[in-house]
Amino acid sequence: MERERKPLPRRRQREPRITVAEDDWGLVEVGVTRTGEIVEVAINTALATEVELTDLAEAMLQAARAAQHRATSLRSVQ
């Protein structure tokens, strides 16, 4: 079943500085604010059925760490 994606654009309007990153496999994409708060998680449904739950969990953590690291790096440059 496809997930409705309408709330995410509204969130981006309220928080214009969303930093997004994904895991190495393109399974999960995570968006974080400037402070590293996770505000979005998108799962590639075409791939999700092909992986174990532990792999999905690792992909989520990897994407979240990457997004938080990127947000921190961007904040230190400004």
C-alpha positions in Angstrom: 0.0 0.0 0.0 1.4 3.4 -0.9 1.8 6.0 1.8 0.3 9.4 1.3 3.1 12.0 1.3 1.1 15.2 1.9 2.3 16.0 5.4 6.0 16.2 4.5 5.7 19.2 2.2 3.8 21.0 4.9 6.5 20.2 7.4 9.1 21.6 4.9 7.2 24.8 4.7 7.3 25.2 8.5 11.0 24.1 8.7 12.7 25.2 5.6 16.1 23.9 6.5 15.6 20.2 6.2 18.8 18.2 5.5 18.2 14.8 3.8 20.4 11.8 3.5 19.9 8.1 2.6 21.5 4.9 3.5 24.1 3.2 1.1 21.4 0.9 -0.4 18.8 3.6 -1.1 16.3 1.8 1.2 15.7 4.7 3.6 15.8 8.5 3.4 15.8 10.6 6.5 15.3 14.3 6.9 16.5 16.3 9.9 16.3 19.9 11.1 19.3 22.1 11.7 19.5 20.8 15.2 19.4 17.1 14.1 15.8 16.4 15.0 14.4 13.7 12.8 11.3 15.0 11.0 11.0 12.7 8.0 11.6 9.0 7.3 10.8 7.6 3.9 11.2 3.9 3.0 11.6 2.6 -0.5 8.7 0.2 -0.6 10.1 -1.5 -3.7 13.1 -2.6 -1.7 11.6 -3.0 1.7 9.9 -6.3 0.9 13.2 -7.7 -0.1 15.2 -7.2 3.1 15.1 -8.5 6.7 13.9 -6.2 9.4 17.3 -6.0 10.9 18.6 -4.7 7.6 15.8 -2.1 7.5 16.7 -1.0 11.0 20.4 -0.6 10.1 19.4 1.3 7.0 17.3 3.7 9.1 20.1 4.3 11.6 22.7 4.8 8.8 20.5 7.3 7.0 19.7 9.2 10.3 23.4 9.4 11.2 24.3 10.6 7.8 21.6 13.3 7.8 22.5 14.4 11.3 26.2 14.6 10.4 25.4 16.6 7.3 23.2 19.0 9.3 25.9 19.5 11.9 28.5 20.1 9.2 26.3 22.7 7.5 25.6 24.4 10.8 29.3 24.7 11.6 30.0 26.3 8.1 27.4 29.0 8.6 
